[in-house]
Amino acid sequence: MPFDFQPTVPEDMPAVSALMLAAFKAGPDAPFVDPSLLYWKYFEPGPRWPGSRGYVLKSGGEIMAHCGIWPINLICTDNSVTCNLFVDWVSDRKLPGAGFLLKKRLMTMTEATIVVGGSEDTRAVVPKMGFQPAGEVTFFVKIVRPWKQYRTRPSEGIARDAARLLRNSFWSQSTINASIPKDWSARAVGSFKDNALVTSCQNGHPTPWRSAEYLNYWLRSPSAVVSSFLIYKGTNVRGYFLLSHVGGQTRIADIRLNSSKQDEWNVAYRLAARAAAKDPETCEIIAAASTLFSEIALLSSGFRQRGGAPIFLSDPHGKLIDSPAIFWNMVDADAAYLYDPEHPYTT
């Protein structure tokens, strides 16, 4: 049976949405198939990638499989590596293997490919495609308004709700002294202009490429309210962070700092957490860490570990052999905006 490999075009999106809804057993109002989100994700300029960021495999004009890619080209200490990450990979059950063929084709378009997390089926199939374990993303949470969280969560029964409220109230009273030196501050900005601020490798870890255009693209997200801040030490700009506001959660979606000092990274994450907590709708703050320095910074800021997801890497050219863990953030996939109204909180 002949196949056609094609970039996704806007006219494909109804069929792609139907495949996604069938794969995830969701209703037509599921947030992840909102047309404005899909257009922004696949077609709006911002990430460094030529043309559409979605691809389909067709047979007889019918879409048999779809896969989105998220460009996360890596900046390393001595070189750079073109890389993407798979999102929204679904296939028609009438043709087993179509999704496998599509992803194998996409893996030839960059020097390396990443998969983060995924279902049990995903984690079983990626080794067969040449992926190897390459670390883990650990998620962290900080409770800010446990009572508001209790009132805005779908009930799971009085006893369970009350027990969770008691626990989260206790967790919100962090005894960690997460102080911020007086000469450090974070200031909200409406957009980014300086590319030099965001393109460096962080602490020797392979770091996804950034540009002002890419960060401003995130500020136009249709499914989350994304706010941006510059980090200052005195009058000098030292870094930035993005906050993604979804329901009662605020997520530290991205963060960069021009420093290799652990105590300064601690301050950067504390500044992000303080800015997130100021939003009166924030019930809990979520952050991700894939490196030791980010884990230490979050723990020192009163965050608690709350689950994780494996990172798988295909590196057929050996570009990342013996490299440290990738410095991964939520904007390097869809974790910055995915939202399930039936399960709106991590805790």
LOZANU-69951 format. One record per residue (C-alpha): x, y, z; residue in one letter. Coordinates in nm, 3 decimals. Each point is the difference from the previous one (the first is absolute). Last residue first. Layout:
<sites>
@X=X Y=Y Z=Z vopa=A
...
</sites>
This chain:
<sites>
@X=-0.186 Y=1.781 Z=4.468 vopa=T
@X=0.055 Y=0.026 Z=-0.378 vopa=T
@X=-0.311 Y=0.207 Z=-0.060 vopa=Y
@X=-0.270 Y=0.042 Z=-0.268 vopa=P
@X=-0.111 Y=-0.363 Z=-0.024 vopa=H
@X=-0.345 Y=0.017 Z=-0.162 vopa=E
@X=0.093 Y=0.327 Z=-0.174 vopa=P
@X=0.300 Y=-0.172 Z=-0.166 vopa=D
@X=0.261 Y=0.252 Z=-0.114 vopa=Y
@X=0.298 Y=-0.009 Z=-0.232 vopa=L
@X=0.163 Y=0.347 Z=-0.018 vopa=Y
@X=0.365 Y=-0.005 Z=0.108 vopa=A
@X=0.027 Y=-0.379 Z=-0.020 vopa=A
@X=-0.029 Y=0.013 Z=-0.380 vopa=D
@X=0.368 Y=-0.051 Z=-0.081 vopa=A
@X=0.319 Y=0.204 Z=0.044 vopa=D
@X=-0.214 Y=0.273 Z=0.159 vopa=V
@X=-0.001 Y=-0.212 Z=0.318 vopa=M
@X=0.375 Y=0.020 Z=0.045 vopa=N
@X=0.285 Y=-0.242 Z=-0.078 vopa=W
@X=0.368 Y=0.053 Z=0.085 vopa=F
@X=0.129 Y=-0.315 Z=-0.172 vopa=I
@X=0.203 Y=-0.224 Z=0.231 vopa=A
@X=0.377 Y=0.013 Z=-0.035 vopa=P
@X=0.172 Y=-0.111 Z=-0.323 vopa=S
@X=0.169 Y=-0.341 Z=-0.018 vopa=D
@X=-0.118 Y=-0.054 Z=-0.359 vopa=I
@X=-0.210 Y=0.294 Z=-0.116 vopa=L
@X=0.100 Y=0.020 Z=-0.366 vopa=K
@X=0.024 Y=-0.377 Z=-0.036 vopa=G
@X=-0.133 Y=0.007 Z=-0.356 vopa=H
@X=-0.294 Y=-0.230 Z=0.075 vopa=P
@X=-0.114 Y=0.205 Z=0.302 vopa=D
@X=-0.354 Y=-0.117 Z=0.081 vopa=S
@X=-0.080 Y=0.116 Z=0.353 vopa=L
@X=-0.259 Y=-0.108 Z=0.255 vopa=F
@X=-0.085 Y=0.217 Z=0.302 vopa=I
@X=-0.196 Y=-0.166 Z=0.280 vopa=P
@X=-0.286 Y=0.175 Z=0.180 vopa=A
@X=-0.036 Y=0.118 Z=0.358 vopa=G
@X=-0.207 Y=0.004 Z=0.313 vopa=G
@X=-0.063 Y=0.268 Z=0.261 vopa=R
@X=0.315 Y=0.128 Z=0.168 vopa=Q
@X=-0.071 Y=0.274 Z=0.250 vopa=R
@X=0.086 Y=0.368 Z=-0.045 vopa=F
@X=0.117 Y=0.218 Z=0.289 vopa=G
@X=0.256 Y=0.211 Z=-0.184 vopa=S
@X=0.299 Y=-0.217 Z=0.097 vopa=S
@X=-0.175 Y=-0.297 Z=-0.161 vopa=L
@X=-0.045 Y=0.200 Z=-0.320 vopa=L
@X=0.362 Y=0.115 Z=-0.016 vopa=A
@X=0.136 Y=-0.347 Z=0.077 vopa=I
@X=-0.210 Y=-0.150 Z=-0.280 vopa=E
@X=0.113 Y=0.271 Z=-0.242 vopa=S
@X=0.368 Y=-0.062 Z=0.078 vopa=F
@X=-0.041 Y=-0.378 Z=-0.028 vopa=L
@X=-0.146 Y=0.016 Z=-0.349 vopa=T
@X=-0.336 Y=-0.107 Z=-0.149 vopa=S
@X=-0.222 Y=0.225 Z=0.210 vopa=A
@X=-0.365 Y=0.095 Z=-0.046 vopa=A
@X=-0.211 Y=0.259 Z=0.179 vopa=A
@X=-0.357 Y=0.026 Z=0.124 vopa=I
@X=-0.145 Y=0.271 Z=0.223 vopa=I
@X=-0.324 Y=-0.064 Z=0.187 vopa=E
@X=-0.313 Y=0.200 Z=0.076 vopa=C
@X=0.075 Y=0.296 Z=-0.226 vopa=T
@X=-0.310 Y=0.211 Z=-0.065 vopa=E
@X=0.123 Y=0.294 Z=0.212 vopa=P
@X=0.316 Y=0.025 Z=-0.216 vopa=D
@X=0.271 Y=0.101 Z=0.247 vopa=K
@X=0.100 Y=-0.364 Z=0.046 vopa=A
@X=0.138 Y=-0.020 Z=-0.354 vopa=A
@X=0.226 Y=0.302 Z=0.053 vopa=A
@X=0.132 Y=-0.152 Z=0.324 vopa=R
@X=0.060 Y=-0.336 Z=-0.170 vopa=A
@X=0.193 Y=0.165 Z=-0.283 vopa=A
@X=0.212 Y=0.201 Z=0.243 vopa=L
@X=0.065 Y=-0.314 Z=0.200 vopa=R
@X=0.109 Y=-0.181 Z=-0.317 vopa=Y
@X=0.252 Y=0.275 Z=-0.078 vopa=A
@X=0.124 Y=0.016 Z=0.362 vopa=V
@X=0.082 Y=-0.372 Z=0.006 vopa=N
@X=0.175 Y=0.044 Z=-0.336 vopa=W
@X=0.213 Y=0.267 Z=0.168 vopa=E
@X=0.089 Y=-0.232 Z=0.288 vopa=D
@X=0.100 Y=-0.274 Z=-0.246 vopa=Q
@X=0.248 Y=0.217 Z=-0.185 vopa=K
@X=0.044 Y=-0.062 Z=-0.375 vopa=S
@X=-0.162 Y=0.327 Z=-0.099 vopa=S
@X=-0.169 Y=0.176 Z=-0.289 vopa=N
@X=-0.347 Y=-0.125 Z=0.093 vopa=L
@X=-0.275 Y=-0.162 Z=-0.201 vopa=R
@X=-0.354 Y=-0.105 Z=0.093 vopa=I
@X=-0.297 Y=-0.149 Z=-0.182 vopa=D
@X=-0.352 Y=-0.115 Z=0.085 vopa=A
@X=0.000 Y=0.069 Z=0.371 vopa=I
@X=-0.361 Y=-0.112 Z=0.016 vopa=R
@X=-0.289 Y=0.181 Z=0.166 vopa=T
@X=-0.292 Y=-0.223 Z=0.084 vopa=Q
@X=-0.354 Y=0.102 Z=0.092 vopa=G
@X=-0.119 Y=-0.010 Z=-0.360 vopa=G
@X=0.304 Y=0.023 Z=-0.227 vopa=V
@X=0.253 Y=0.281 Z=0.059 vopa=H
@X=0.336 Y=-0.048 Z=-0.172 vopa=S
@X=0.290 Y=0.191 Z=0.150 vopa=L
@X=0.307 Y=0.082 Z=-0.209 vopa=L
@X=0.341 Y=0.073 Z=0.148 vopa=F
@X=0.292 Y=0.230 Z=-0.075 vopa=Y
@X=0.372 Y=0.045 Z=0.051 vopa=G
@X=0.273 Y=0.217 Z=0.149 vopa=R
@X=-0.107 Y=0.353 Z=-0.093 vopa=V
@X=0.227 Y=0.244 Z=0.183 vopa=N
@X=-0.137 Y=0.286 Z=0.210 vopa=T
@X=0.044 Y=-0.177 Z=0.334 vopa=G
@X=-0.026 Y=-0.365 Z=-0.084 vopa=K
@X=-0.294 Y=-0.013 Z=-0.234 vopa=Y
@X=-0.219 Y=-0.281 Z=-0.133 vopa=I
@X=-0.228 Y=0.093 Z=-0.291 vopa=L
@X=-0.360 Y=-0.114 Z=0.011 vopa=F
@X=-0.258 Y=-0.137 Z=-0.244 vopa=S
@X=-0.366 Y=-0.096 Z=0.032 vopa=S
@X=-0.180 Y=-0.284 Z=-0.176 vopa=V
@X=-0.378 Y=-0.030 Z=0.026 vopa=V
@X=-0.070 Y=-0.349 Z=-0.126 vopa=A
@X=-0.196 Y=-0.147 Z=-0.293 vopa=S
@X=0.046 Y=0.263 Z=-0.270 vopa=P
@X=0.378 Y=0.039 Z=0.042 vopa=S
@X=0.108 Y=0.342 Z=-0.126 vopa=R
@X=0.262 Y=0.046 Z=0.274 vopa=L
@X=0.150 Y=-0.326 Z=-0.120 vopa=W
@X=0.074 Y=0.154 Z=-0.340 vopa=Y
@X=0.170 Y=0.287 Z=0.184 vopa=N
@X=0.241 Y=-0.254 Z=0.147 vopa=L
@X=0.077 Y=-0.142 Z=-0.345 vopa=Y
@X=0.052 Y=0.343 Z=-0.155 vopa=E
@X=0.232 Y=0.105 Z=0.284 vopa=A
@X=0.206 Y=-0.308 Z=-0.075 vopa=S
@X=0.051 Y=-0.332 Z=0.173 vopa=R
@X=0.193 Y=-0.318 Z=-0.074 vopa=W
@X=-0.049 Y=-0.301 Z=0.224 vopa=P
@X=0.289 Y=-0.052 Z=0.245 vopa=T
@X=0.258 Y=-0.276 Z=0.007 vopa=P
@X=0.136 Y=0.032 Z=0.355 vopa=H
@X=0.325 Y=0.186 Z=0.069 vopa=G
@X=-0.155 Y=0.221 Z=0.268 vopa=N
@X=-0.255 Y=0.137 Z=-0.248 vopa=Q
@X=0.104 Y=0.023 Z=-0.366 vopa=C
@X=-0.065 Y=0.354 Z=-0.120 vopa=S
@X=-0.270 Y=0.132 Z=-0.234 vopa=T
@X=-0.231 Y=0.199 Z=0.226 vopa=V
@X=0.141 Y=0.342 Z=0.078 vopa=L
@X=0.179 Y=0.053 Z=-0.331 vopa=A
@X=-0.335 Y=-0.009 Z=-0.179 vopa=N
@X=-0.110 Y=0.331 Z=0.155 vopa=D
@X=-0.349 Y=0.123 Z=-0.091 vopa=K
@X=-0.247 Y=-0.181 Z=0.227 vopa=F
@X=-0.360 Y=0.098 Z=0.062 vopa=S
@X=-0.233 Y=0.160 Z=0.255 vopa=G
@X=0.247 Y=-0.006 Z=0.284 vopa=V
@X=-0.052 Y=-0.080 Z=0.369 vopa=A
@X=0.289 Y=0.078 Z=0.232 vopa=R
@X=0.181 Y=-0.250 Z=0.223 vopa=A
@X=0.235 Y=0.110 Z=0.278 vopa=S
@X=0.337 Y=-0.072 Z=0.160 vopa=W
@X=0.188 Y=0.268 Z=0.200 vopa=D
@X=-0.199 Y=-0.068 Z=0.315 vopa=K
@X=0.103 Y=-0.364 Z=0.021 vopa=P
@X=-0.294 Y=-0.243 Z=-0.028 vopa=I
@X=-0.090 Y=-0.227 Z=0.293 vopa=S
@X=-0.140 Y=-0.351 Z=-0.031 vopa=A
@X=0.031 Y=-0.084 Z=0.370 vopa=N
@X=-0.151 Y=-0.347 Z=-0.019 vopa=I
@X=-0.278 Y=-0.055 Z=0.256 vopa=T
@X=-0.262 Y=-0.032 Z=-0.272 vopa=S
@X=-0.354 Y=0.055 Z=0.124 vopa=Q
@X=-0.168 Y=-0.092 Z=-0.330 vopa=S
@X=0.075 Y=-0.366 Z=0.063 vopa=W
@X=-0.210 Y=0.002 Z=0.318 vopa=F
@X=-0.294 Y=0.159 Z=-0.180 vopa=S
@X=0.050 Y=-0.254 Z=-0.279 vopa=N
@X=-0.027 Y=-0.289 Z=0.244 vopa=R
@X=-0.312 Y=0.133 Z=0.172 vopa=L
@X=-0.166 Y=0.084 Z=-0.331 vopa=L
@X=0.081 Y=-0.347 Z=-0.137 vopa=R
@X=-0.153 Y=-0.167 Z=0.304 vopa=A
@X=-0.312 Y=0.216 Z=-0.027 vopa=A
@X=-0.048 Y=-0.080 Z=-0.369 vopa=D
@X=0.048 Y=-0.373 Z=0.057 vopa=R
@X=-0.252 Y=-0.007 Z=0.285 vopa=A
@X=-0.255 Y=0.221 Z=-0.176 vopa=I
@X=0.002 Y=-0.188 Z=-0.328 vopa=G
@X=0.201 Y=0.047 Z=-0.321 vopa=E
@X=-0.118 Y=0.358 Z=-0.051 vopa=S
@X=0.105 Y=0.196 Z=-0.306 vopa=P
@X=0.267 Y=0.250 Z=0.114 vopa=R
@X=-0.076 Y=0.373 Z=0.027 vopa=T
@X=-0.089 Y=0.012 Z=0.370 vopa=R
@X=0.296 Y=-0.211 Z=0.114 vopa=Y
@X=0.244 Y=0.204 Z=-0.209 vopa=Q
@X=-0.136 Y=0.318 Z=0.152 vopa=K
@X=0.060 Y=-0.148 Z=0.345 vopa=W
@X=0.348 Y=-0.126 Z=-0.092 vopa=P
@X=0.124 Y=0.336 Z=-0.131 vopa=R
@X=0.376 Y=-0.018 Z=-0.073 vopa=V
@X=0.098 Y=-0.366 Z=-0.026 vopa=I
@X=0.343 Y=-0.053 Z=-0.160 vopa=K
@X=0.044 Y=-0.281 Z=-0.250 vopa=V
@X=0.291 Y=-0.177 Z=-0.167 vopa=F
@X=0.020 Y=-0.218 Z=-0.309 vopa=F
@X=0.303 Y=-0.212 Z=-0.084 vopa=T
@X=0.109 Y=-0.038 Z=-0.361 vopa=V
@X=0.214 Y=-0.307 Z=-0.040 vopa=E
@X=0.325 Y=-0.108 Z=-0.156 vopa=G
@X=0.108 Y=-0.122 Z=-0.342 vopa=A
@X=-0.162 Y=-0.341 Z=-0.048 vopa=P
@X=0.077 Y=-0.124 Z=-0.356 vopa=Q
@X=-0.203 Y=0.043 Z=-0.317 vopa=F
@X=0.065 Y=-0.213 Z=-0.308 vopa=G
@X=-0.355 Y=-0.052 Z=-0.124 vopa=M
@X=-0.045 Y=-0.328 Z=0.189 vopa=K
@X=0.096 Y=0.187 Z=0.318 vopa=P
@X=-0.291 Y=0.240 Z=-0.073 vopa=V
@X=-0.265 Y=-0.274 Z=-0.009 vopa=V
@X=-0.035 Y=-0.097 Z=0.367 vopa=A
@X=0.008 Y=0.355 Z=0.135 vopa=R
@X=-0.267 Y=0.100 Z=-0.248 vopa=T
@X=-0.224 Y=-0.293 Z=0.091 vopa=D
@X=0.037 Y=0.084 Z=0.369 vopa=E
@X=-0.109 Y=0.355 Z=-0.080 vopa=S
@X=0.236 Y=0.290 Z=-0.060 vopa=G
@X=0.288 Y=0.154 Z=0.188 vopa=G
@X=0.242 Y=0.215 Z=-0.199 vopa=V
@X=0.107 Y=-0.107 Z=-0.350 vopa=V
@X=0.306 Y=0.160 Z=-0.156 vopa=I
@X=0.150 Y=-0.008 Z=-0.350 vopa=T
@X=0.356 Y=0.061 Z=-0.119 vopa=A
@X=0.179 Y=0.112 Z=-0.318 vopa=E
@X=-0.320 Y=0.130 Z=-0.157 vopa=T
@X=-0.224 Y=-0.093 Z=-0.295 vopa=M
@X=0.078 Y=-0.374 Z=0.007 vopa=T
@X=-0.206 Y=-0.054 Z=0.316 vopa=M
@X=-0.306 Y=0.128 Z=-0.186 vopa=L
@X=0.008 Y=-0.302 Z=-0.232 vopa=R
@X=0.019 Y=-0.241 Z=0.294 vopa=K
@X=-0.293 Y=0.188 Z=0.154 vopa=K
@X=-0.216 Y=-0.051 Z=-0.308 vopa=L
@X=0.085 Y=-0.369 Z=-0.035 vopa=L
@X=-0.086 Y=-0.070 Z=0.366 vopa=F
@X=-0.329 Y=0.190 Z=-0.033 vopa=G
@X=-0.097 Y=-0.210 Z=-0.301 vopa=A
@X=0.087 Y=-0.324 Z=0.180 vopa=G
@X=-0.354 Y=-0.124 Z=0.045 vopa=P
@X=-0.234 Y=0.119 Z=-0.277 vopa=L
@X=-0.364 Y=-0.010 Z=0.106 vopa=K
@X=0.102 Y=0.128 Z=0.343 vopa=R
@X=0.051 Y=0.344 Z=-0.153 vopa=D
@X=0.302 Y=0.173 Z=0.147 vopa=S
@X=0.090 Y=0.252 Z=0.267 vopa=V
@X=0.310 Y=0.199 Z=0.094 vopa=W
@X=-0.104 Y=0.326 Z=0.166 vopa=D
@X=0.352 Y=0.106 Z=0.095 vopa=V
@X=0.347 Y=-0.125 Z=-0.103 vopa=F
@X=0.311 Y=0.195 Z=0.101 vopa=L
@X=0.251 Y=0.154 Z=-0.237 vopa=N
@X=0.374 Y=0.036 Z=-0.024 vopa=C
@X=0.271 Y=0.178 Z=-0.194 vopa=T
@X=0.318 Y=-0.020 Z=0.206 vopa=V
@X=0.231 Y=0.288 Z=0.087 vopa=S
@X=0.369 Y=-0.005 Z=0.081 vopa=N
@X=0.265 Y=0.041 Z=0.268 vopa=D
@X=-0.195 Y=0.073 Z=0.319 vopa=T
@X=-0.332 Y=-0.115 Z=-0.140 vopa=C
@X=-0.292 Y=0.187 Z=-0.153 vopa=I
@X=-0.283 Y=-0.238 Z=-0.083 vopa=L
@X=-0.265 Y=0.044 Z=-0.266 vopa=N
@X=-0.332 Y=-0.044 Z=0.177 vopa=I
@X=-0.237 Y=-0.006 Z=-0.297 vopa=P
@X=-0.339 Y=-0.145 Z=0.098 vopa=W
@X=-0.128 Y=-0.258 Z=-0.245 vopa=I
@X=-0.357 Y=-0.105 Z=-0.063 vopa=G
@X=-0.092 Y=-0.348 Z=-0.114 vopa=C
@X=-0.292 Y=-0.125 Z=-0.208 vopa=H
@X=-0.094 Y=-0.340 Z=-0.132 vopa=A
@X=-0.233 Y=-0.161 Z=-0.256 vopa=M
@X=-0.135 Y=0.318 Z=-0.158 vopa=I
@X=-0.211 Y=-0.091 Z=-0.303 vopa=E
@X=0.101 Y=0.112 Z=-0.352 vopa=G
@X=0.040 Y=-0.358 Z=-0.117 vopa=G
@X=0.251 Y=-0.055 Z=0.275 vopa=S
@X=0.126 Y=0.297 Z=0.196 vopa=K
@X=0.279 Y=0.041 Z=0.256 vopa=L
@X=-0.025 Y=0.336 Z=0.173 vopa=V
@X=0.238 Y=0.262 Z=0.131 vopa=Y
@X=-0.034 Y=0.293 Z=0.242 vopa=G
@X=0.246 Y=0.284 Z=0.065 vopa=R
@X=-0.089 Y=0.169 Z=-0.329 vopa=S
@X=0.255 Y=0.217 Z=-0.177 vopa=G
@X=0.372 Y=0.020 Z=0.069 vopa=P
@X=0.084 Y=-0.035 Z=0.372 vopa=W
@X=0.138 Y=0.246 Z=0.253 vopa=R
@X=-0.300 Y=0.036 Z=0.229 vopa=P
@X=-0.194 Y=0.324 Z=-0.047 vopa=G
@X=-0.225 Y=0.006 Z=-0.306 vopa=P
@X=-0.361 Y=-0.124 Z=0.043 vopa=E
@X=-0.066 Y=-0.329 Z=-0.179 vopa=F
@X=0.011 Y=-0.304 Z=0.225 vopa=Y
@X=-0.059 Y=0.107 Z=0.360 vopa=K
@X=-0.178 Y=0.328 Z=-0.072 vopa=W
@X=-0.238 Y=-0.169 Z=-0.246 vopa=Y
@X=-0.061 Y=-0.288 Z=0.242 vopa=L
@X=-0.069 Y=0.234 Z=0.290 vopa=L
@X=-0.243 Y=0.215 Z=-0.201 vopa=S
@X=-0.183 Y=-0.311 Z=-0.121 vopa=P
@X=-0.051 Y=-0.140 Z=0.354 vopa=D
@X=0.101 Y=-0.364 Z=-0.028 vopa=V
@X=0.189 Y=-0.014 Z=0.333 vopa=F
@X=-0.286 Y=0.166 Z=0.187 vopa=P
@X=-0.235 Y=-0.299 Z=-0.044 vopa=A
@X=-0.339 Y=0.127 Z=-0.123 vopa=D
@X=-0.039 Y=-0.282 Z=-0.256 vopa=P
@X=0.012 Y=-0.266 Z=0.273 vopa=G
@X=0.309 Y=-0.200 Z=0.092 vopa=A
@X=0.110 Y=-0.360 Z=-0.046 vopa=K
@X=0.367 Y=0.101 Z=-0.035 vopa=F
@X=0.051 Y=-0.176 Z=-0.334 vopa=A
@X=-0.348 Y=0.075 Z=-0.128 vopa=A
@X=0.025 Y=0.369 Z=0.088 vopa=L
@X=0.345 Y=0.021 Z=-0.159 vopa=M
@X=-0.113 Y=-0.167 Z=-0.324 vopa=L
@X=-0.302 Y=0.232 Z=-0.021 vopa=A
@X=0.223 Y=0.302 Z=0.057 vopa=S
@X=0.230 Y=-0.113 Z=-0.284 vopa=V
@X=-0.301 Y=-0.032 Z=-0.232 vopa=A
@X=-0.125 Y=0.348 Z=0.090 vopa=P
@X=0.361 Y=0.133 Z=-0.023 vopa=M
@X=0.086 Y=-0.110 Z=-0.351 vopa=D
@X=-0.122 Y=0.323 Z=-0.166 vopa=E
@X=0.249 Y=0.195 Z=0.214 vopa=P
@X=0.291 Y=-0.186 Z=-0.165 vopa=V
@X=0.202 Y=-0.285 Z=0.150 vopa=T
@X=0.330 Y=-0.063 Z=-0.175 vopa=P
@X=-0.019 Y=-0.304 Z=-0.227 vopa=Q
@X=0.116 Y=-0.361 Z=-0.016 vopa=F
@X=-0.209 Y=-0.187 Z=-0.259 vopa=D
@X=-0.034 Y=-0.374 Z=0.039 vopa=F
@X=-0.039 Y=-0.279 Z=-0.257 vopa=P
@X=-0.159 Y=-0.332 Z=0.107 vopa=M
</sites>
